[in-house]
Amino acid sequence: MIKVVIADRMGKGQKVAAGVEKAGGEAIVVPGMGADMRLGDVMHQENADMGISFCGSGGAGALTASTKYGYPERHGMRSIQEGLTAIADGKTVLGFGFMDKEELGQKLTEAFEKQHAN
């Protein structure tokens, strides 16, 4: 089962979490304001497979996770397709602008599982 940490600057992420679970993954939503800045710490603590960060720019949490723990990241994304491409390129931390959508969580989890099924 793929373990996905979701961290939103505004403390949201429940819809994305529902999509992760719909795709058969385990979703961990980091609580509270500024949660995106704790993405890497929670991923490391939970030994997660993938992390999704949300903030206005789509970058702060993803960059922090990459800098602190070396997770391969892509940030500044604004669409599901950009996230799917990042997964295909081997990224495990994905930084988006605010997009708390169930479809995003489901499609990213399905793509990650397919990419790492080997």
C-alpha positions, 0 to 999 in steps of 0.5 A, a space after each residue: 500500500 502506498 503511503 502518501 503525506 498531504 500537507 496544505 498551507 491552510 490545513 486542508 487536504 481532506 479531499 485529496 486524502 479521500 482520492 488517495 484512499 479511493 485509489 487504495 493508498 494510505 493518506 496522512 494529512 498533516 494538520 494545522 496552518 503551515 502544514 506544508 513546511 512540515 511535509 518532509 518531516 512527516 514523510 521521514 517520520 512515517 516512511 512515506 512513499 510520496 508527499 503532496 504539498 499545497 501552498 499559493 506558489 506550490 513550492 515551499 513545502 516541496 522544496 523544504 522536503 527536498 532540501 532537508 531529506 533529499 526527496 526528488 521534487 517538482 514544484 509550481 504545478 497547477 494541474 493533474 497532468 503536471 503531477 502525473 508527468 512528475 511521477 513518471 520522471 521519478 519525483 516523490 514530492 509534488 508541490 501544487 498551488 491550492 488544489 484540494 480535489 479528490 481526483 488529484 489524489 486518486 490519479 497521483 496515487 494510481 500513477 505512483 503505484 503503476 510507476 513503482 509496481 516493478 
